[in-house]
Amino acid sequence: MGRKILKVSDIATLKALSNPVRMRILGLLRNGGKRTVGQISAQTGIAPGSASYHLQKLEEVGLVRRADRGKGDHRQSWWETSPAVIEPDLDKGETSGLETEVAIRRASAQSYADAYGRYLNSYETIPREWRDSEIGFDSVLSLTPSELKSLQTELGDVLDTWRQKSRNRSEEAESRSEKGGDERVLVIVSGFVWSP
């Protein structure tokens, strides 16, 4: 039921990923499907020239590609990405690999923080039922590495179950040509050694 995981070990590819703007563009393409540069710019507020630059950097390492235009405007370039979850797969003994992994994790954390900031910036316009449903909890646990790995697996299974429910509801609504009152919701689960 889980999503395909793409393990990436090439340092150039990983360095291309270690940029919050590129992560945001990848997230938009992964979750929203193919888009034009103009659509990416309009949805993210990233200047079109900057969006094009970052798309080219992602294309150079094979993380995005030009998409079939279909019946759309053939003067515009369409882009798409793999639906796979991209995870670093580095030799932990290599200094450059460790530095790159840290850079990716920093970019990822910044990307999540930026997303929450955009949510808070529009907080007053978000309906009350959505604000009241926000997930916000944390806990510091005493765990072994194998217990943390088990927790990772269990939480991943829970998210996979909800991912499938969401997919099924979207497919049913599409077949009936109706919108079901749902919105895209970013769910972030983190677990790591705590440094107070």
Rosetta blueprint (number, residue, H / E / L):
1 M L
2 G L
3 R L
4 K L
5 I E
6 L E
7 K E
8 V E
9 S L
10 D L
11 I H
12 A H
13 T H
14 L H
15 K H
16 A H
17 L H
18 S L
19 N L
20 P H
21 V H
22 R H
23 M H
24 R H
25 I H
26 L H
27 G H
28 L H
29 L H
30 R H
31 N H
32 G H
33 G L
34 K L
35 R E
36 T E
37 V H
38 G H
39 Q H
40 I H
41 S H
42 A H
43 Q H
44 T H
45 G L
46 I L
47 A L
48 P H
49 G H
50 S H
51 A H
52 S H
53 Y H
54 H H
55 L H
56 Q H
57 K H
58 L H
59 E H
60 E H
61 V L
62 G L
63 L L
64 V E
65 R E
66 R E
67 A L
68 D L
69 R L
70 G L
71 K L
72 G L
73 D L
74 H L
75 R L
76 Q L
77 S L
78 W E
79 W E
80 E E
81 T E
82 S L
83 P L
84 A L
85 V E
86 I E
87 E E
88 P E
89 D L
90 L L
91 D L
92 K L
93 G L
94 E L
95 T H
96 S H
97 G H
98 L H
99 E H
100 T H
101 E H
102 V H
103 A H
104 I H
105 R H
106 R H
107 A H
108 S H
109 A H
110 Q H
111 S H
112 Y H
113 A H
114 D H
115 A H
116 Y H
117 G H
118 R H
119 Y H
120 L H
121 N H
122 S L
123 Y H
124 E H
125 T H
126 I L
127 P L
128 R H
129 E H
130 W H
131 R H
132 D H
133 S L
134 E L
135 I L
136 G L
137 F L
138 D L
139 S L
140 V L
141 L L
142 S L
143 L L
144 T L
145 P H
146 S H
147 E H
148 L H
149 K H
150 S H
151 L H
152 Q H
153 T H
154 E H
155 L H
156 G H
157 D H
158 V H
159 L H
160 D H
161 T H
162 W H
163 R H
164 Q H
165 K H
166 S H
167 R H
168 N H
169 R H
170 S H
171 E H
172 E H
173 A H
174 E H
175 S H
176 R L
177 S L
178 E L
179 K L
180 G L
181 G L
182 D L
183 E L
184 R L
185 V L
186 L L
187 V L
188 I L
189 V L
190 S L
191 G L
192 F L
193 V L
194 W L
195 S L
196 P L
